[in-house]
């Protein structure tokens, strides 16, 4: 049986966090929870701005936290495909693994802006006509909040450098 571990990810938009989260879930036979899937189902058409995202994602985290802790406490590894892109976001993950008294891994995808923007454009090409997608201006606005993990935060960081 897999060791109970909380896996979570840090990286700019379109850096490859969702792809890595699926790989981690498969490799560790872990429960995978994807924030974007939950937000799309629970708040359809409601997230139109950064404040909307913050409001809805906070409600989702508050609702899921006891369930994530319960899964971990029962010995199941969990991969959270939720952003850990700021110190305040990472504080939530710390609460989860500390309260469940389990190991953790913060997977940091270190990718330059130009690579992320290129991947963002490629991802948007496959969307149906009229589907919402993130523009480069929105990428820049969101990335302005990005804070890579720092040693003083005390996380077990697994770094994935992308050229």
N, C-alpha and C positions, 0 to 999 in steps of 0.2 A: 504494500500500500504506500502511496505517495506521502511524503512528509507535509503536514499542514504548514503552508507558507502563503503569505499574501504577496502576489506579484502585481506591481503597478508600474506605470510608464510616464516618462517625461520626454517631451520633444515638441518641436514646433508643429503647427498644422501641416499635414501632408508629408511628415518626415518618415512615416511608416509605422506608427504606433499600433494601428489596428492589425496590420499584417503580422507584426511581432507578437501581439497579444494572442492571436490565433495559434501561432507557432508555439508559444509558451504553454498555452492550454493543452495542446496536443502532446507536447513533450512531457508535461508533468501530470497528465491525466487530471486536469484541474477544471473546476467550474469556471466558465467564462461569462462575465457580465459586461455588456457593451452599453455605455451611456447613451450613445446616439440612438440605438434601437429603442431604449426605454423612453427617451425624450420624444422621439417621433410618435410612439404609440400613446403616451400619456398627455402630450401637449401639442397635438397636431395644429399647425398654423399659428401657434402662439409665440414662437421664438423668432422675433424679427429684429432684435437688437442685442447688443452685449448685455444690457441690464435684464432683458427677458431671459437670456441664457443663464445668467447668474441666479435669477429668481427660481427658474424651473430646475436647474441642476442642484441647487441647494435643497429644494423640496425633495428631489429624488434621493440625494445622499442621505438626508435625514430619515427617509422611509426605508432605505435599503440597509443602513448601518447595522441594525440588530440582526438582520438575516445573514449578512456577511460574517459578522462575529460568530453567529451560531454555526455556520458552515465550517469556519476555521476551528472553532472549539470542538467540533465533532471529528476533527482530523482530516478535513478535506482541504486541499490546496485551492486557492481562488485567484483568478486573474481578473483584475479590474481594468477594463479599457475605458478609463475615466482619466481626464487630464490631471497630471501632477506637476503642472507647469509654473506654479508659484509656491512660495513658502506657505502661504495660507492654505492652498489646496493640499499640499503635502502634509499639513498638520492633521487633516482628516484621516489620511491613510495611517499615520502614526497612531492615532487613537484606536483605530481598528485592530492593528496587529498587537499593540501593547495590551489592550483590554482582553484580547483573545489569548494573549501570551504565546504567540507563535512567531516563527521566523518571517523575514520579509526580504524582498529584492526589489529595488527601484531600478528599472531599466531605463537608462538615459540614452535616447537617440540624438546624437550630436550631428546635426545636418545643417549645411549653410542655407541661407534664404533662397539663393538662386535654384538650388536643387528642389527645395520644397515648393517653390512657385512653379517650377517645371512639372513636378508631379501633380500639383493642384490643377494645372491646365490639362494634363493628360487625363486625370480623373474626371474632369468636367465634360470632356469630349464624349464620354459614353452615356451621359445623362439624356433622358428624353427631352424633347422640345418643351420649353417653358418650365423645366424643373429648376428649383433654386440651386445655386452653386456659389461658392465663395470667390469673390474677385480678389485681385492682387491688393487693391486698396484695403479690403476687409482683412486680408492676411496681415498687412502691415499694421493695421489698427490693433488686431488681436495679439500679434507678436510683440508689440510694444510692452505688453504685460509679462512676457516670458522671463522667467528667472531660472537659469540652470541650477541644478543642485550644488550645494556648497558643502565642503567637508565638515564645517561646524554644525551642520544639521544632524550628523550622526547616522545617516542611512547607509545600508549596504547597497552601493551603487554598482551596477553592471553597465559599463559604457559601451555603446555601439556607435562607432564613428563612421559617418557616411561622407564620401569624398565630394 
